[in-house]
Amino acid sequence: MAGHSHWAGIKHKKGKADKQRSAIFSKLSREITVAAKLGDKNPDMNSRLRSAIQAARSANMPKDNIERAIDKSSIASDSNFESIRYEGFGPAKTAVVVITLTNNKNRTAANIRTIFQKYGGGLGTQGSASHNFIQQGIIKISKNEKDEEKIFNLATEAGANDCLFHDDYYEIRTNKDEIYDVKNIMEKEIVNFISTEIEWIPVNKIKLNEEEKEKMLSFLEILEEDDDVQNIFTNSI
């Protein structure tokens, strides 16, 4: 569930590929199920579902898994998942925002609180950490799709705020309320998207030393392993 500011590379740095792939598929499946339940089951008519399916395909999730996740939206009518944001401070007093999708908020809150405390941090109230971030729509596209000039022109014409070029992907930034409007326009030229998400972008970043980085990596890895956690954002580098 890669995002802009939550050290998306830890799943590669720490290994354990099979276990992490299973966890990623589980989170993607949950997002597909919720998106299908909240809107039309036809992805052409449901921007959130379409984006969730595109993210699943980018993660190489089998087609059968995707179809099962959509079907589950009808079967699991008694499982009401809700998105809950937790805020707090992790190792080295870093600000952390955790986005969850859960059907049992008591379980989720207890698990996340325990992880924060284990690494010397703690959960705070709403707003305690999020004031260190701004929310933006982030659309990620593989560099294999189009060349830089084409992507820049598409993003500009679609009304995006910015277009950043990374080593292997493009990052299109939008106002959070306009993310699907921009993406719908870009879909006329782009077929495959890595992800389409509202992300928390740090205003000021905290630089960690090597020891703090190792502790932070372990902290984020444990958080990501929790089934209810969909995204994690920090202001650390």
Residue frames as a rotation matrix with the C-alpha (Angstrom) as fourth column:
MET 1
0.579 0.815 0.000 0.00
0.815 -0.579 0.000 0.00
0.000 0.000 -1.000 0.00
ALA 2
-0.409 -0.913 -0.010 2.64
0.912 -0.409 0.038 2.40
-0.039 0.007 0.999 -1.06
GLY 3
0.806 0.586 -0.083 2.18
0.585 -0.810 -0.037 6.10
-0.089 -0.019 -0.996 -0.34
HIS 4
0.654 -0.551 0.518 4.30
0.016 -0.675 -0.738 9.22
0.756 0.491 -0.433 -0.68
SER 5
0.067 -0.640 0.766 5.68
-0.691 -0.583 -0.427 9.67
0.720 -0.501 -0.481 2.80
HIS 6
0.664 0.238 0.709 5.47
-0.726 0.431 0.536 6.40
-0.178 -0.870 0.459 4.66
TRP 7
-0.311 -0.929 0.200 8.74
-0.815 0.369 0.446 4.77
-0.488 -0.024 -0.872 3.55
ALA 8
0.641 0.721 -0.264 7.15
-0.743 0.495 -0.450 2.68
-0.194 0.485 0.853 0.82
GLY 9
0.202 -0.638 -0.743 10.38
-0.671 0.463 -0.579 0.79
0.713 0.616 -0.335 0.26
ILE 10
-0.227 -0.395 0.890 10.51
-0.951 0.286 -0.116 -1.01
-0.209 -0.873 -0.441 3.58
LYS 11
0.708 0.538 0.458 8.74
-0.443 0.843 -0.305 -4.06
-0.550 0.013 0.835 2.19
HIS 12
0.843 -0.474 -0.253 11.67
-0.054 0.394 -0.918 -4.48
0.534 0.788 0.307 -0.20
LYS 13
0.026 -0.894 0.446 14.41
-0.729 -0.322 -0.604 -3.53
0.684 -0.310 -0.660 2.23
LYS 14
-0.147 -0.043 0.988 13.28
-0.945 0.300 -0.127 -5.94
-0.291 -0.953 -0.085 4.91
GLY 15
-0.908 -0.224 -0.354 12.60
-0.350 0.870 0.347 -8.96
0.231 0.439 -0.868 2.69
LYS 16
-0.690 0.656 0.307 9.92
0.137 0.534 -0.834 -11.44
-0.711 -0.533 -0.458 3.68
ALA 17
-0.880 0.251 -0.403 8.44
-0.474 -0.473 0.743 -11.06
-0.004 0.845 0.535 0.20
ASP 18
-0.659 0.657 -0.366 5.85
0.307 0.679 0.666 -13.83
0.687 0.327 -0.649 0.38
LYS 19
-0.365 0.502 -0.784 4.43
0.911 0.018 -0.412 -12.75
-0.193 -0.864 -0.464 3.71
GLN 20
-0.624 0.072 -0.778 4.30
0.031 -0.993 -0.117 -9.14
-0.780 -0.097 0.618 2.63
ARG 21
-0.919 0.320 -0.230 2.69
-0.264 -0.066 0.962 -9.99
0.293 0.945 0.145 -0.70
SER 22
-0.455 0.772 -0.444 -0.07
0.743 0.604 0.289 -11.81
0.491 -0.198 -0.848 1.17
ALA 23
-0.318 0.295 -0.901 -0.57
0.727 -0.533 -0.432 -8.82
-0.608 -0.793 -0.045 3.47
ILE 24
-0.842 -0.029 -0.539 -0.68
-0.265 -0.848 0.458 -6.40
-0.471 0.529 0.706 0.53
PHE 25
-0.797 0.578 -0.176 -3.23
0.076 0.384 0.920 -8.55
0.600 0.720 -0.349 -1.28
SER 26
-0.347 0.674 -0.653 -5.35
0.935 0.306 -0.181 -8.67
0.078 -0.673 -0.736 1.87
LYS 27
-0.434 0.125 -0.892 -5.38
0.327 -0.901 -0.286 -4.87
-0.839 -0.416 0.350 2.19
LEU 28
-0.909 0.079 -0.410 -6.07
-0.399 -0.451 0.798 -4.35
-0.122 0.889 0.441 -1.50
SER 29
-0.682 0.691 -0.238 -8.91
0.471 0.664 0.580 -6.89
0.559 0.284 -0.779 -1.39
ARG 30
-0.291 0.572 -0.767 -10.48
0.867 -0.181 -0.464 -5.08
-0.404 -0.800 -0.444 1.55
GLU 31
-0.616 0.022 -0.787 -10.35
-0.149 -0.985 0.089 -1.76
-0.774 0.172 0.610 -0.29
ILE 32
-0.919 0.303 -0.252 -11.93
-0.213 0.154 0.965 -3.35
0.332 0.940 -0.077 -3.39
THR 33
-0.505 0.752 -0.423 -14.71
0.796 0.595 0.108 -4.89
0.333 -0.282 -0.900 -1.28
VAL 34
-0.282 0.375 -0.883 -15.47
0.618 -0.633 -0.466 -1.62
-0.734 -0.677 -0.053 0.51
ALA 35
-0.793 -0.060 -0.607 -15.36
-0.343 -0.779 0.525 0.42
-0.504 0.625 0.597 -2.72
ALA 36
-0.842 0.498 -0.209 -17.76
0.056 0.465 0.884 -2.04
0.537 0.733 -0.419 -4.40
LYS 37
-0.379 0.710 -0.593 -20.07
0.924 0.325 -0.202 -2.01
0.049 -0.625 -0.779 -1.39
LEU 38
-0.338 0.186 -0.923 -20.23
0.402 -0.858 -0.321 1.79
-0.851 -0.479 0.215 -1.19
GLY 39
-0.270 0.199 -0.942 -20.80
-0.716 -0.695 0.058 2.34
-0.644 0.690 0.330 -4.90
ASP 40
0.692 0.512 -0.510 -21.53
-0.720 0.427 -0.548 0.65
-0.063 0.745 0.664 -8.21
LYS 41
0.432 -0.518 0.738 -19.98
-0.025 0.811 0.584 -2.78
-0.901 -0.271 0.338 -8.70
ASN 42
0.715 -0.223 0.662 -19.12
0.694 0.110 -0.712 -1.79
0.086 0.969 0.233 -12.26
PRO 43
-0.044 -0.828 -0.558 -15.68
0.782 -0.376 0.496 -0.13
-0.621 -0.415 0.665 -12.09
ASP 44
-0.578 -0.127 0.806 -16.54
0.723 -0.538 0.433 2.01
0.379 0.833 0.403 -15.11
MET 45
0.271 0.803 0.531 -19.19
0.257 -0.592 0.764 3.68
0.928 -0.071 -0.366 -12.95
ASN 46
0.981 0.018 -0.194 -17.21
0.194 -0.075 0.978 3.75
0.003 -0.997 -0.077 -9.69
SER 47
0.564 -0.803 0.192 -13.95
-0.415 -0.476 -0.775 5.75
0.714 0.358 -0.602 -9.63
ARG 48
0.182 -0.498 0.848 -12.87
-0.969 0.056 0.241 4.44
-0.167 -0.865 -0.473 -6.24
LEU 49
0.645 0.103 0.757 -13.42
-0.117 0.993 -0.036 0.82
-0.755 -0.065 0.652 -7.26
ARG 50
0.948 -0.300 0.103 -11.66
0.147 0.129 -0.981 1.36
0.281 0.945 0.166 -10.57
SER 51
0.346 -0.856 0.385 -8.64
-0.750 -0.499 -0.435 2.84
0.565 -0.138 -0.814 -8.78
ALA 52
0.262 -0.199 0.944 -8.59
-0.787 0.523 0.329 -0.02
-0.559 -0.829 -0.019 -6.26
ILE 53
0.862 0.085 0.499 -8.60
0.178 0.872 -0.456 -2.58
-0.474 0.482 0.737 -9.09
GLN 54
0.785 -0.613 0.092 -5.83
-0.124 -0.301 -0.945 -0.73
0.607 0.730 -0.312 -10.91
ALA 55
0.177 -0.719 0.672 -3.72
-0.975 -0.221 0.020 -0.74
0.134 -0.659 -0.740 -7.74
ALA 56
0.487 0.076 0.870 -4.35
-0.400 0.905 0.145 -4.47
-0.777 -0.418 0.471 -7.34
ARG 57
0.964 -0.129 0.232 -3.26
0.265 0.478 -0.837 -5.15
-0.003 0.869 0.495 -10.90
SER 58
0.528 -0.813 0.245 -0.11
-0.551 -0.548 -0.630 -3.07
0.646 0.197 -0.737 -10.37
ALA 59
-0.008 -0.483 0.875 0.66
-0.959 0.251 0.129 -5.31
-0.283 -0.839 -0.466 -7.39
ASN 60
-0.629 -0.235 -0.741 0.15
-0.607 0.744 0.279 -8.38
0.486 0.626 -0.610 -9.64
MET 61
-0.481 0.575 0.662 -2.91
-0.507 0.433 -0.745 -9.58
-0.715 -0.694 0.083 -7.77
PRO 62
-0.934 0.145 0.328 -4.54
0.326 0.724 0.608 -12.47
-0.149 0.675 -0.723 -9.69
LYS 63
-0.700 0.711 0.070 -7.78
-0.424 -0.493 0.760 -11.70
0.574 0.502 0.647 -11.51
ASP 64
-0.092 0.674 -0.733 -9.63
0.439 0.688 0.577 -14.33
0.894 -0.269 -0.359 -9.44
ASN 65
-0.534 -0.179 -0.826 -8.69
0.844 -0.176 -0.507 -12.53
-0.055 -0.968 0.245 -6.22
ILE 66
-0.984 0.160 -0.083 -10.04
-0.168 -0.980 0.102 -9.26
-0.065 0.115 0.991 -7.58
GLU 67
-0.418 0.876 -0.242 -13.33
-0.310 0.113 0.944 -10.85
0.854 0.470 0.225 -8.65
ARG 68
-0.153 0.323 -0.934 -13.74
0.772 0.629 0.091 -12.56
0.617 -0.707 -0.346 -5.27
ALA 69
-0.816 -0.212 -0.538 -13.19
0.528 -0.652 -0.544 -9.24
-0.236 -0.728 0.644 -3.49
ILE 70
-0.815 0.579 -0.015 -15.94
-0.507 -0.701 0.501 -7.61
0.280 0.416 0.865 -5.57
ASP 71
-0.174 0.770 -0.614 -18.31
0.044 0.629 0.776 -10.54
0.984 0.108 -0.143 -4.98
LYS 72
-0.511 -0.111 -0.852 -17.64
0.797 0.309 -0.518 -10.35
0.320 -0.945 -0.070 -1.26
SER 73
-0.979 0.141 0.147 -19.19
-0.173 -0.956 -0.238 -6.87
0.107 -0.259 0.960 -1.16
SER 74
-0.142 0.980 -0.137 -22.60
-0.643 0.014 0.765 -8.50
0.752 0.197 0.629 -1.59
ILE 75
0.121 0.126 -0.985 -21.98
0.386 0.908 0.164 -11.43
0.915 -0.400 0.061 0.73
ALA 76
-0.529 -0.484 -0.697 -20.43
0.816 -0.063 -0.575 -9.43
0.235 -0.873 0.428 3.58
SER 77
-0.020 0.612 0.791 -23.38
0.217 -0.770 0.601 -7.10
0.976 0.184 -0.117 4.03
ASP 78
0.888 0.377 -0.265 -23.07
0.305 -0.049 0.951 -7.54
0.346 -0.925 -0.158 7.79
SER 79
0.101 -0.920 -0.378 -19.41
0.955 -0.018 0.297 -6.51
-0.280 -0.390 0.877 7.85
ASN 80
0.905 0.294 0.309 -19.42
0.366 -0.906 -0.210 -2.74
0.218 0.304 -0.927 8.04
PHE 81
-0.060 -0.989 -0.138 -15.88
0.998 -0.060 -0.007 -1.48
-0.001 -0.139 0.990 7.55
GLU 82
0.958 0.287 0.021 -15.13
0.287 -0.958 0.006 2.12
0.022 0.000 -1.000 8.42
SER 83
0.136 -0.931 0.338 -12.09
0.564 -0.207 -0.800 4.24
0.815 0.299 0.497 7.80
ILE 84
0.955 0.104 -0.276 -10.54
0.293 -0.442 0.848 5.53
-0.033 -0.891 -0.453 11.03
ARG 85
0.334 -0.865 0.373 -7.50
0.039 -0.383 -0.923 7.78
0.942 0.323 -0.094 11.34
TYR 86
0.806 -0.213 -0.552 -5.11
0.583 0.129 0.802 7.43
-0.100 -0.968 0.228 14.27
GLU 87
0.547 -0.638 0.542 -2.47
-0.119 -0.700 -0.704 10.02
0.829 0.321 -0.459 15.10
GLY 88
0.951 -0.266 -0.160 0.50
0.208 0.162 0.965 9.92
-0.230 -0.950 0.209 17.39
PHE 89
0.512 -0.855 -0.079 4.24
-0.849 -0.490 -0.197 10.13
0.129 0.168 -0.977 17.78
GLY 90
0.932 -0.203 -0.300 6.64
0.153 0.972 -0.179 7.31
0.327 0.121 0.937 17.01
PRO 91
0.354 -0.886 -0.298 10.39
0.906 0.246 0.346 6.84
-0.234 -0.392 0.890 17.51
ALA 92
-0.673 -0.739 0.028 12.40
0.735 -0.664 0.136 10.06
-0.082 0.112 0.990 17.81
LYS 93
-0.334 0.647 -0.686 9.15
0.247 -0.642 -0.726 11.99
-0.910 -0.412 0.055 18.33
THR 94
-1.000 0.001 0.004 8.21
0.004 -0.171 0.985 11.65
0.002 0.985 0.171 14.67
ALA 95
-0.286 0.954 -0.090 4.65
-0.741 -0.280 -0.610 12.58
-0.607 -0.108 0.787 13.75
VAL 96
-0.994 -0.022 0.107 2.68
0.036 0.859 0.511 9.59
-0.104 0.512 -0.853 12.45
VAL 97
-0.160 0.974 -0.162 -0.73
-0.916 -0.208 -0.344 9.32
-0.368 0.094 0.925 10.79
VAL 98
-0.948 -0.095 0.303 -2.21
-0.031 0.977 0.209 5.83
-0.316 0.189 -0.930 10.44
ILE 99
-0.258 0.879 -0.401 -5.19
-0.966 -0.224 0.129 5.21
0.024 0.421 0.907 8.15
THR 100
-0.890 -0.010 0.457 -7.17
-0.129 0.965 -0.229 2.05
-0.438 -0.263 -0.860 8.92
LEU 101
-0.253 0.860 -0.443 -10.12
-0.787 0.083 0.611 0.20
0.562 0.503 0.656 7.46
THR 102
-0.975 -0.220 0.000 -11.72
-0.155 0.689 -0.708 -1.83
0.156 -0.691 -0.706 10.22
ASN 103
-0.042 0.981 -0.192 -14.90
-0.128 0.185 0.974 -3.61
0.991 0.065 0.117 11.31
ASN 104
0.640 0.173 -0.748 -13.81
0.688 0.304 0.659 -3.57
0.341 -0.937 0.075 14.96
LYS 105
0.431 -0.483 0.762 -12.44
-0.124 -0.868 -0.480 -0.21
0.894 0.112 -0.434 16.10
ASN 106
0.823 -0.149 0.548 -11.78
-0.557 -0.021 0.830 -1.41
-0.112 -0.989 -0.100 19.67
ARG 107
0.732 -0.569 0.375 -9.47
0.530 0.821 0.210 -4.15
-0.428 0.045 0.903 18.37
THR 108
0.469 -0.546 0.694 -7.74
0.660 -0.306 -0.686 -1.78
0.586 0.780 0.217 15.97
ALA 109
0.631 -0.191 0.752 -7.20
-0.417 -0.901 0.121 0.97
0.655 -0.390 -0.648 18.53
ALA 110
0.854 -0.298 0.426 -5.77
-0.302 0.383 0.873 -1.49
-0.423 -0.874 0.237 21.07
ASN 111
0.630 -0.628 0.457 -3.37
0.745 0.656 -0.124 -3.03
-0.222 0.418 0.881 18.53
ILE 112
0.407 -0.470 0.783 -2.09
0.445 -0.647 -0.619 0.30
0.798 0.601 -0.054 17.25
ARG 113
0.764 -0.100 0.637 -1.72
-0.537 -0.644 0.544 1.75
0.356 -0.758 -0.546 20.76
THR 114
0.836 -0.452 0.311 0.36
0.101 0.685 0.722 -1.28
-0.539 -0.572 0.618 21.79
ILE 115
0.463 -0.682 0.566 2.69
0.869 0.226 -0.439 -0.90
0.171 0.696 0.697 18.76
PHE 116
0.500 -0.253 0.828 3.24
-0.025 -0.960 -0.279 2.81
0.866 0.119 -0.486 19.43
GLN 117
0.824 -0.136 0.551 4.01
-0.567 -0.203 0.798 2.16
0.003 -0.970 -0.244 23.09
LYS 118
0.814 -0.525 0.248 6.39
0.473 0.847 0.243 -0.70
-0.338 -0.081 0.938 22.26
TYR 119
0.138 -0.787 0.601 8.56
0.911 -0.137 -0.389 1.69
0.389 0.601 0.698 20.27
GLY 120
-0.557 -0.490 -0.671 8.57
0.793 -0.553 -0.255 4.50
-0.246 -0.674 0.696 22.80
GLY 121
-0.897 0.291 0.333 5.77
-0.075 -0.842 0.534 6.56
0.436 0.453 0.777 21.30
GLY 122
-0.670 0.730 -0.132 2.10
0.419 0.226 -0.879 7.00
-0.613 -0.644 -0.458 21.92
LEU 123
-0.272 0.692 0.669 -1.24
0.875 -0.112 0.471 7.77
0.400 0.713 -0.575 20.32
GLY 124
-0.950 0.010 -0.313 -2.60
0.132 -0.893 -0.431 11.29
-0.284 -0.451 0.846 20.54
THR 125
-0.004 0.989 -0.145 -5.92
0.284 -0.138 -0.949 12.99
-0.959 -0.045 -0.280 19.96
GLN 126
0.392 0.234 0.890 -7.26
0.916 -0.011 -0.401 13.96
-0.084 0.972 -0.219 16.54
GLY 127
0.897 -0.082 0.434 -5.11
0.088 -0.929 -0.358 16.81
0.432 0.360 -0.827 15.26
SER 128
0.794 -0.608 0.010 -2.14
-0.104 -0.120 0.987 16.13
-0.600 -0.784 -0.158 17.54
ALA 129
-0.203 -0.904 0.377 0.05
0.336 0.298 0.894 14.92
-0.920 0.308 0.243 14.67
SER 130
0.180 0.345 0.921 -1.89
0.952 0.174 -0.252 15.74
-0.247 0.922 -0.297 11.51
HIS 131
0.913 0.137 -0.384 -1.14
0.088 -0.986 -0.143 19.45
-0.399 0.097 -0.912 11.78
ASN 132
-0.043 -0.994 -0.105 2.36
-0.247 -0.092 0.965 18.50
-0.968 0.067 -0.242 10.61
PHE 133
-0.686 -0.130 0.716 0.92
0.552 0.548 0.628 17.43
-0.474 0.826 -0.304 7.23
ILE 134
-0.324 0.695 -0.642 -1.22
-0.772 -0.587 -0.245 18.66
-0.547 0.416 0.727 4.37
GLN 135
0.000 0.414 0.910 -3.57
0.254 0.881 -0.400 16.38
-0.967 0.231 -0.105 2.43
GLN 136
-0.263 -0.082 -0.961 -3.15
-0.849 -0.453 0.271 16.04
-0.458 0.887 0.049 -1.31
GLY 137
0.847 0.470 0.247 -4.36
-0.248 0.761 -0.599 13.72
-0.470 0.446 0.762 -4.03
ILE 138
-0.216 -0.970 -0.116 -1.47
-0.735 0.083 0.673 11.59
-0.643 0.230 -0.730 -5.30
ILE 139
0.907 0.421 0.002 -1.66
-0.292 0.632 -0.718 9.67
-0.303 0.651 0.696 -8.58
LYS 140
-0.086 -0.983 0.161 1.29
-0.549 0.181 0.816 7.39
-0.831 -0.018 -0.556 -9.40
ILE 141
0.922 0.323 -0.213 2.04
-0.330 0.369 -0.869 6.14
-0.202 0.872 0.446 -12.90
SER 142
0.411 -0.794 0.448 4.84
0.510 0.608 0.608 3.84
-0.755 -0.022 0.655 -14.03
LYS 143
-0.032 -0.530 -0.847 7.48
-0.509 -0.721 0.471 5.44
-0.860 0.446 -0.247 -16.23
ASN 144
-0.786 -0.230 0.573 6.87
0.277 0.698 0.660 2.62
-0.552 0.678 -0.485 -18.70
GLU 145
0.150 0.978 0.148 3.52
0.670 0.010 -0.742 4.19
-0.727 0.210 -0.653 -19.66
LYS 146
0.854 0.146 0.499 4.56
0.469 -0.631 -0.618 7.43
0.224 0.762 -0.607 -21.37
ASP 147
-0.235 -0.962 0.141 7.56
0.786 -0.273 -0.554 9.76
0.572 -0.019 0.820 -21.65
GLU 148
-0.522 -0.070 -0.850 8.02
0.768 -0.473 -0.432 12.67
-0.372 -0.879 0.300 -19.24
GLU 149
-0.976 0.130 -0.173 6.84
-0.187 -0.911 0.367 15.38
-0.110 0.390 0.914 -21.61
LYS 150
-0.493 0.837 -0.239 3.63
0.009 0.279 0.960 13.51
0.870 0.471 -0.145 -22.43
ILE 151
-0.119 0.425 -0.897 2.83
0.924 0.378 0.057 12.90
0.364 -0.822 -0.438 -18.73
PHE 152
-0.743 -0.216 -0.634 3.59
0.491 -0.818 -0.298 16.52
-0.454 -0.533 0.714 -17.82
ASN 153
-0.907 0.417 -0.058 1.31
-0.337 -0.639 0.692 17.82
0.251 0.647 0.720 -20.57
LEU 154
-0.281 0.826 -0.489 -1.47
0.332 0.562 0.758 15.39
0.900 0.050 -0.432 -19.62
ALA 155
-0.276 0.107 -0.955 -1.24
0.961 0.043 -0.273 16.35
0.012 -0.993 -0.115 -15.95
THR 156
-0.913 -0.119 -0.390 -1.29
0.146 -0.989 -0.039 20.05
-0.381 -0.092 0.920 -16.78
GLU 157
-0.743 0.662 -0.097 -4.28
-0.329 -0.236 0.914 19.73
0.582 0.712 0.393 -19.11
ALA 158
-0.168 0.687 -0.707 -6.13
0.565 0.655 0.503 17.66
0.808 -0.315 -0.498 -16.49
GLY 159
0.509 0.387 0.769 -5.74
-0.249 -0.789 0.562 20.43
0.824 -0.478 -0.305 -13.90
ALA 160
0.523 -0.399 -0.753 -3.11
0.783 0.573 0.240 18.83
0.336 -0.716 0.612 -11.64
ASN 161
0.978 -0.177 -0.110 -1.12
-0.088 -0.829 0.552 21.03
-0.189 -0.530 -0.827 -9.25
ASP 162
0.150 -0.988 -0.038 2.27
-0.903 -0.153 0.402 19.43
-0.403 -0.026 -0.915 -9.82
CYS 163
0.959 0.020 -0.284 4.06
-0.156 0.871 -0.466 16.60
0.238 0.490 0.838 -11.61
LEU 164
0.342 -0.862 0.374 7.13
-0.815 -0.074 0.575 15.03
-0.468 -0.501 -0.728 -9.99
PHE 165
0.624 -0.216 -0.751 9.53
-0.495 0.635 -0.593 12.67
0.605 0.742 0.289 -11.73
HIS 166
0.478 -0.442 0.759 11.00
-0.658 0.392 0.643 9.81
-0.582 -0.807 -0.104 -9.68
ASP 167
-0.545 -0.837 0.055 13.36
-0.605 0.438 0.665 7.03
-0.581 0.329 -0.745 -10.74
ASP 168
-0.980 0.138 0.146 10.66
0.196 0.816 0.544 4.59
-0.044 0.562 -0.826 -11.86
TYR 169
-0.117 0.989 0.089 7.33
0.993 0.116 0.014 6.41
0.003 0.090 -0.996 -11.57
TYR 170
-0.635 0.078 0.768 5.60
0.129 -0.970 0.205 9.75
0.761 0.230 0.606 -12.05
GLU 171
-0.506 0.475 -0.720 3.79
0.833 0.052 -0.551 11.41
-0.224 -0.878 -0.422 -9.17
ILE 172
-0.456 0.471 0.755 0.86
0.304 -0.715 0.630 13.66
0.836 0.517 0.183 -10.05
ARG 173
-0.789 0.154 -0.594 -0.34
0.569 -0.180 -0.802 15.94
-0.231 -0.971 0.055 -7.23
THR 174
-0.374 0.759 0.533 -3.84
0.316 -0.437 0.842 17.37
0.872 0.483 -0.076 -7.07
ASN 175
-0.472 0.427 0.771 -6.20
-0.846 -0.464 -0.261 19.03
0.247 -0.776 0.580 -4.61
LYS 176
-0.924 0.023 0.383 -7.64
-0.155 0.891 -0.428 16.20
-0.351 -0.454 -0.819 -2.53
ASP 177
-0.057 0.995 0.078 -11.18
-0.090 0.073 -0.993 16.88
-0.994 -0.063 0.086 -3.73
GLU 178
0.482 0.210 -0.850 -10.16
-0.793 -0.309 -0.526 16.87
-0.373 0.928 0.017 -7.40
ILE 179
-0.435 -0.813 0.388 -8.13
-0.557 0.581 0.594 13.64
-0.708 0.042 -0.705 -7.54
TYR 180
-0.236 0.388 0.891 -10.73
0.501 0.834 -0.231 11.58
-0.833 0.392 -0.391 -9.42
ASP 181
0.818 0.476 -0.323 -11.58
0.018 -0.582 -0.813 14.46
-0.575 0.659 -0.484 -11.79
VAL 182
0.188 -0.852 -0.489 -7.92
-0.902 -0.347 0.256 14.72
-0.388 0.393 -0.834 -12.78
LYS 183
-0.602 -0.456 0.655 -7.52
-0.270 0.889 0.370 10.95
-0.751 0.046 -0.659 -13.02
ASN 184
0.280 0.799 0.532 -10.66
0.378 0.418 -0.826 10.53
-0.882 0.432 -0.186 -15.16
ILE 185
0.819 -0.052 -0.572 -9.19
-0.474 -0.624 -0.621 12.93
-0.324 0.780 -0.535 -17.71
MET 186
-0.159 -0.982 -0.101 -5.78
-0.929 0.115 0.351 11.21
-0.333 0.150 -0.931 -17.67
GLU 187
-0.178 0.157 0.971 -7.44
-0.065 0.983 -0.171 7.82
-0.982 -0.093 -0.165 -18.18
LYS 188
0.840 0.475 -0.264 -8.14
-0.250 -0.094 -0.964 8.85
-0.482 0.875 0.040 -21.76
GLU 189
0.514 -0.743 -0.428 -4.43
-0.697 -0.071 -0.714 8.38
0.500 0.665 -0.555 -22.43
ILE 190
-0.588 -0.752 0.299 -3.21
-0.768 0.402 -0.499 6.18
0.255 -0.523 -0.813 -19.55
VAL 191
0.215 0.649 -0.729 -4.35
-0.318 0.753 0.576 2.60
0.923 0.108 0.368 -18.94
ASN 192
0.312 -0.200 -0.929 -2.31
0.701 0.708 0.084 1.47
0.641 -0.678 0.361 -15.94
PHE 193
0.341 -0.172 0.924 -1.99
-0.543 -0.838 0.045 3.40
0.767 -0.518 -0.379 -12.68
ILE 194
-0.608 -0.610 -0.508 0.14
0.119 0.562 -0.818 2.31
0.785 -0.558 -0.269 -9.72
SER 195
-0.429 0.493 -0.757 -2.10
0.896 0.130 -0.424 4.01
-0.111 -0.860 -0.498 -7.17
THR 196
-0.341 0.424 0.839 -4.62
0.118 -0.866 0.485 6.81
0.933 0.264 0.246 -6.67
GLU 197
0.055 0.260 -0.964 -4.83
0.938 0.317 0.139 7.96
0.341 -0.912 -0.227 -3.06
ILE 198
0.733 0.102 0.673 -5.34
-0.167 -0.932 0.323 10.87
0.660 -0.349 -0.666 -0.71
GLU 199
0.170 -0.773 -0.611 -2.02
0.796 0.474 -0.377 11.16
0.581 -0.422 0.696 1.10
TRP 200
0.960 0.030 -0.280 -0.70
0.225 -0.677 0.701 13.14
-0.168 -0.735 -0.657 4.05
ILE 201
0.384 -0.841 0.381 2.36
0.552 -0.121 -0.825 15.12
0.740 0.527 0.418 2.90
PRO 202
0.263 -0.315 -0.912 4.70
0.930 -0.171 0.327 16.33
-0.259 -0.933 0.248 5.68
VAL 203
0.970 0.077 0.229 5.16
0.130 -0.966 -0.224 20.10
0.204 0.247 -0.947 5.91
ASN 204
0.290 -0.919 0.269 8.48
-0.926 -0.340 -0.165 19.84
0.243 -0.201 -0.949 7.75
LYS 205
0.702 -0.068 -0.709 10.56
-0.042 0.990 -0.137 16.65
0.711 0.126 0.692 7.86
ILE 206
0.681 -0.490 0.544 12.64
-0.643 -0.046 0.764 15.23
-0.350 -0.870 -0.347 10.70
LYS 207
0.302 -0.676 -0.672 16.02
-0.591 0.421 -0.689 13.75
0.748 0.605 -0.272 9.75
LEU 208
0.944 0.081 0.321 16.86
-0.305 0.592 0.746 10.59
-0.129 -0.801 0.584 11.67
ASN 209
-0.119 -0.993 -0.008 20.28
-0.975 0.115 0.190 9.16
-0.188 0.030 -0.982 12.46
GLU 210
-0.477 -0.138 -0.868 21.10
-0.572 0.799 0.187 5.54
0.668 0.586 -0.459 11.55
GLU 211
-0.984 0.105 -0.146 20.01
0.179 0.649 -0.740 4.08
0.017 -0.754 -0.657 14.89
GLU 212
-0.463 0.858 -0.221 16.73
-0.357 -0.409 -0.840 6.00
-0.811 -0.310 0.496 14.78
LYS 213
-0.223 0.343 -0.913 16.15
-0.970 0.018 0.243 4.89
0.100 0.939 0.328 11.18
GLU 214
-0.799 -0.131 -0.587 16.48
-0.156 0.988 -0.009 1.23
0.581 0.084 -0.810 12.13
LYS 215
-0.842 0.525 -0.125 14.01
0.258 0.188 -0.948 1.64
-0.474 -0.830 -0.293 14.99
MET 216
-0.291 0.746 -0.599 11.66
-0.691 -0.597 -0.407 3.54
-0.662 0.296 0.689 12.68
LEU 217
-0.485 0.047 -0.873 11.83
-0.759 0.474 0.447 0.82
0.435 0.879 -0.194 10.03
SER 218
-0.925 0.119 -0.361 10.94
0.255 0.898 -0.359 -1.84
0.281 -0.425 -0.861 12.58
PHE 219
-0.655 0.699 -0.287 8.08
-0.001 -0.380 -0.925 0.29
-0.755 -0.606 0.249 13.93
LEU 220
-0.219 0.564 -0.796 6.63
-0.908 -0.416 -0.045 0.88
-0.357 0.714 0.603 10.44
GLU 221
-0.701 -0.100 -0.706 7.04
-0.461 0.819 0.342 -2.75
0.544 0.565 -0.620 9.47
ILE 222
-0.906 0.379 -0.189 5.06
0.398 0.610 -0.685 -3.94
-0.144 -0.696 -0.704 12.50
LEU 223
-0.397 0.785 -0.476 2.35
-0.337 -0.607 -0.720 -1.37
-0.854 -0.126 0.505 11.83
GLU 224
-0.333 0.230 -0.915 2.07
-0.943 -0.066 0.327 -2.43
0.015 0.971 0.238 8.19
GLU 225
-0.919 -0.061 -0.391 1.65
-0.094 0.993 0.066 -6.06
0.384 0.097 -0.918 9.21
ASP 226
-0.667 0.744 0.026 -1.59
0.013 0.047 -0.999 -5.23
-0.745 -0.666 -0.041 11.02
ASP 227
-0.576 0.474 0.666 -4.49
0.809 0.448 0.381 -6.29
-0.118 0.758 -0.641 8.77
ASP 228
0.437 0.861 -0.260 -6.51
0.825 -0.499 -0.265 -3.18
-0.358 -0.099 -0.928 9.60
VAL 229
0.065 -0.511 -0.857 -3.79
0.028 -0.858 0.513 -0.71
-0.997 -0.058 -0.041 8.60
GLN 230
0.762 0.277 0.585 -4.13
0.581 0.105 -0.807 0.60
-0.285 0.955 -0.081 5.05
ASN 231
0.403 -0.634 0.660 -1.62
0.404 -0.523 -0.750 3.47
0.821 0.569 0.046 5.00
ILE 232
0.516 -0.353 -0.780 1.00
0.767 -0.216 0.605 5.06
-0.382 -0.910 0.159 7.23
PHE 233
0.525 -0.356 0.773 2.47
0.376 -0.718 -0.586 8.54
0.763 0.599 -0.243 6.86
THR 234
0.457 -0.450 -0.767 5.36
0.812 -0.140 0.567 10.06
-0.363 -0.882 0.301 8.80
ASN 235
0.982 -0.187 0.039 7.37
-0.160 -0.915 -0.371 13.27
0.105 0.358 -0.928 8.71
SER 236
0.429 -0.867 0.252 10.68
-0.212 0.175 0.962 11.40
-0.878 -0.466 -0.108 9.02
ILE 237
0.841 -0.280 -0.463 13.43
-0.457 0.093 -0.885 10.99
0.291 0.956 -0.049 6.43
